[in-house]
């Protein structure tokens, strides 16, 4: 199956090189040079995935992302950024991006991240062949384990853990009565942790389940996403649910 990619990058050499590489990889590519053209192309062509540079003239990549998300457009977005600070990456996630690549980058890394985003999109749209309630984040241990508090599938694709409720089919989540505004990656990370509530998931397992590959021991990608997810889930006045197990990984539990 040929997937369509909308590439928005104002640097002509980078845009040309990426367009050529993506085409050779088998993608159908629409390449544009700024945010205004990116929005027009996204509205016109409905690509399978968007590759979006942050720094562009006129409307930048963050604004493009915000507009599309405000329009309820859930097309996966991979941001290209030269900014390496955590705050800058968080700004991209806050705008609704699903993942990011820091410049300079290897084109194989871009390919890997695009494949991961497309796999997750396909898996989310396909019916679950493993039976009711058995989503992609369930492990054999989680299905048979009794955690420190109740975490269960209460309906097909619906998970409850403490005061969290996650509806997989509609991709919506609540803590108590408050609905959480989550990006695609944040939702999938929260669902994975909730389905395995009380079980410590190591970094490599989370990378494999969410992104489809491990970024390596030096990557801060997961820590950034967990930190931002905590800002939305563990608000002041509520009991923290997402915990770090140093040197191992993360666990969702109510202490």
For each residue, the residues with C-beta under 8 A, 3 or more apart:
1:
2: 26 27 28
3: 26 27 28 48 49 118
4: 27 28 29 30 45 47 48 49
5: 22 27 28 29 30 47 48 49 50 51 114
6: 30 32 38 41 42 45 47 49 50 51 52
7: 15 18 19 22 29 30 31 32 51
8: 31 32 33 34 35 37 38 41 50 51 52 53 56 61 64
9: 14 15 18 31 33 51 53 56 80
10: 15 33 34 53 55 56 57
11: 14 15 53
12: 15 16 33
13: 16 17
14: 9 11 17 18 53
15: 7 9 10 11 12 18 19 31 33
16: 12 13 19 20 31
17: 13 14 20 21 107
18: 7 9 14 15 21 22 31 51 107 110
19: 7 15 16 22 23 29 31
20: 16 17 23 24
21: 17 18 24 25 107 110 111
22: 5 7 18 19 25 27 29 51
23: 19 20 26 27 29
24: 20 21
25: 21 22 111
26: 2 3 23
27: 2 3 4 5 22 23 114
28: 2 3 4 5
29: 4 5 7 19 22 23
30: 4 5 6 7 41 45 47
31: 7 8 9 15 16 18 19
32: 6 7 8 37 38 40 41
33: 8 9 10 12 15 37 56
34: 8 10 37 38 56 57 58 59
35: 8 38 39 56 57 58 59 60 61 63 64
36: 39 40 58 59
37: 8 32 33 34 40 41
38: 6 8 32 34 35 41 42 50 52 56 59 61 64
39: 35 36 42 43 59 64 67 68
40: 32 36 37 43 44
41: 6 8 30 32 37 38 44 45 47
42: 6 38 39 45 46 47 50 64 68 73 75
43: 39 40 46
44: 40 41
45: 4 6 30 41 42
46: 42 43 75
47: 4 5 6 30 41 42 50 75
48: 3 4 5 75 76 118 121
49: 3 4 5 6 75 76 77 78 114 117 118 121
50: 5 6 8 38 42 47 68 75 76 77 78
51: 5 6 7 8 9 18 22 78 80 110 114
52: 6 8 38 61 64 65 77 78 79 80 97
53: 8 9 10 11 14 56 61 79 80 81
54: 60 61 62 79 80 81 82 83 88 92
55: 10 60 61 81 82
56: 8 9 10 33 34 35 38 53 59 60 61 64
57: 10 34 35 60
58: 34 35 36
59: 34 35 36 38 39 56 63 64 67
60: 35 54 55 56 57 63 64
61: 8 35 38 52 53 54 55 56 64 65 79 80 81 92
62: 54 65 66 91 92 95
63: 35 59 60 66 67 95
64: 8 35 38 39 42 52 56 59 60 61 67 68
65: 52 61 62 68 69 77 79 92 95 96 97
66: 62 63 69 70 95 96
67: 39 59 63 64 70 71
68: 39 42 50 64 65 71 73 75 77 96
69: 65 66 72 73 74 95 96
70: 66 67
71: 67 68
72: 69
73: 42 68 69
74: 69 171 184
75: 42 46 47 48 49 50 68
76: 48 49 50 98 99 117 118 120 121 184
77: 49 50 52 65 68 96 97 98 99
78: 49 50 51 52 97 98 99 100 101 110 113 114 117
79: 52 53 54 61 65 92 97 99 100 101
80: 9 51 52 53 54 61 100 101 103 105
81: 53 54 55 61 88 89 92 100 101 102 103
82: 54 55 102 103
83: 54 88 89 102
84: 88 89 102
85: 88 89
86: 89 90 220 224 227
87: 90 91
88: 54 81 83 84 85 91 92
89: 81 83 84 85 86 92 93 100 224
90: 86 87 93 94 224 227 228
91: 62 87 88 94 95
92: 54 61 62 65 79 81 88 89 95 97 100
93: 89 90 96 97 100 183 185 186 224 225 228
94: 90 91 228
95: 62 63 65 66 69 91 92
96: 65 66 68 69 77 93 183
97: 52 65 77 78 79 92 93 100 183
98: 76 77 78 117 183 184 185
99: 76 77 78 79 113 116 117 185 211
100: 78 79 80 81 89 92 93 97
101: 78 79 80 81 105 109 110 113
102: 81 82 83 84 105
103: 80 81 82
104:
105: 80 101 102 109 110
106: 109 110
107: 17 18 21 110 111
108: 111 112
109: 101 105 106 112 113
110: 18 21 51 78 101 105 106 107 113 114
111: 21 25 107 108 114 115
112: 108 109 115 116 212 213
113: 78 99 101 109 110 116 117 211
114: 5 27 49 51 78 110 111 117 118
115: 111 112 118 119 212
116: 99 112 113 119 120 210 211 212 213
117: 49 76 78 98 99 113 114 120 121
118: 3 48 49 76 114 115 121 122
119: 115 116 122 123 212
120: 76 116 117 123 124 184 188 210 212
121: 48 49 76 117 118 124 125
122: 118 119 125 126
123: 119 120 126 136
124: 120 121 171
125: 121 122
126: 122 123 129
127:
128: 131 132 134 135 157
129: 126
130: 134 138
131: 128 134
132: 128 153 156 157
133: 138 153 155 156 157 158 159
134: 128 130 131 138 143
135: 128 138 157 159 168 191 195
136: 123 209
137: 188 191 192 195 196 209
138: 130 133 134 135 142 143 195 196
139: 142 143 195 196 199
140: 143 144
141: 144 145 196 199
142: 138 139 145 195 196 197 199
143: 134 138 139 140
144: 140 141
145: 141 142 198 199
146: 198
147: 150 151 197 198 199 253
148: 198 253 254
149: 161 162 197 198 253 254
150: 147 160 161 162
151: 147 159 160 161 162 194 195 197 198 252
152: 159 160
153: 132 133 156 157 158 159 195
154: 158 159 160
155: 133 158
156: 132 133 153 169
157: 128 132 133 135 153 167 168 169
158: 133 153 154 155 165 166 167 168
159: 133 135 151 152 153 154 164 165 166 168 191 194 195
160: 150 151 152 154 164 165 166
161: 149 150 151 164 166 194 197 241 252
162: 149 150 151 197 239 241 254
163: 175 176
164: 159 160 161 173 174 175 190 194 233 241 252
165: 158 159 160 173 174
166: 158 159 160 161 172 173 174 187 190 191 194
167: 157 158 170 171 172 173
168: 135 157 158 159 171 191
169: 156 157
170: 167
171: 74 124 167 168 184 187
172: 166 167 179
173: 164 165 166 167 179 180 182 187 190 191
174: 164 165 166 177 178 179 180
175: 163 164 178 180 233 235 238
176: 163 238
177: 174
178: 174 175
179: 172 173 174
180: 173 174 175 190 232 233
181: 232
182: 173 186 187 190 229 232
183: 93 96 97 98 186 187
184: 74 76 98 120 171 187 188
185: 93 98 99 188 189 210 225
186: 93 182 183 189 190 225 228 229 232
187: 166 171 173 182 183 184 190 191
188: 120 137 184 185 191 192 210
189: 185 186 192 193 206 210 225 226 229
190: 164 166 173 180 182 186 187 193 194 229 233 252
191: 135 137 159 166 168 173 187 188 194 195
192: 137 188 189 195 196 201 206 209 210
193: 189 190 196 197 201 242 250 251 252
194: 151 159 161 164 166 190 191 197 252
195: 135 137 138 139 142 151 153 159 191 192
196: 137 138 139 141 142 192 193 199 201 251 252
197: 142 147 149 151 161 162 193 194 251 252 253
198: 145 146 147 148 149 151 251 252 253
199: 139 141 142 145 147 196 251
200: 245 248 249 250 251
201: 192 193 196 205 206 249 250 251
202: 205 206 248 249
203: 206 207 214 222 248 249
204: 207 208 214
205: 201 202 208 209 249
206: 189 192 201 202 203 209 210 222 249 250
207: 203 204 210 211 213 214 215 222
208: 204 205 211 212 213 214
209: 136 137 192 205 206
210: 116 120 185 188 189 192 206 207
211: 99 113 116 207 208 215 221
212: 112 115 116 119 120 208
213: 112 116 207 208
214: 203 204 207 208
215: 207 211 219 221 222
216: 219
217:
218:
219: 215 216 222
220: 86 223 224
221: 211 215 224 225
222: 203 206 207 215 219 225 226
223: 220 226 227
224: 86 89 90 93 220 221 227 228
225: 93 185 186 189 221 222 228 229
226: 189 222 223 229 230 242 244 250
227: 86 90 223 224 230 231
228: 90 93 94 186 224 225 231 232
229: 182 186 189 190 225 226 232 233 242
230: 226 227 233 234 240 242
231: 227 228 234 235
232: 180 181 182 186 228 229 235
233: 164 175 180 190 229 230 241 242
234: 230 231 238 239 240 241 242
235: 175 231 232 238
236:
237:
238: 175 176 234 235
239: 162 234 254 255
240: 230 234 243 255
241: 161 162 164 233 234 252 253 254
242: 193 226 229 230 233 234 250 251 252
243: 240 250 251 252 253 255
244: 226 250
245: 200 248 249 250 251
246:
247:
248: 200 202 203 245
249: 200 201 202 203 205 206 245
250: 193 200 201 206 226 242 243 244 245
251: 193 196 197 198 199 200 201 242 243 245
252: 151 161 164 190 193 194 196 197 198 241 242 243
253: 147 148 149 197 198 241 243
254: 148 149 162 239 241
255: 239 240 243
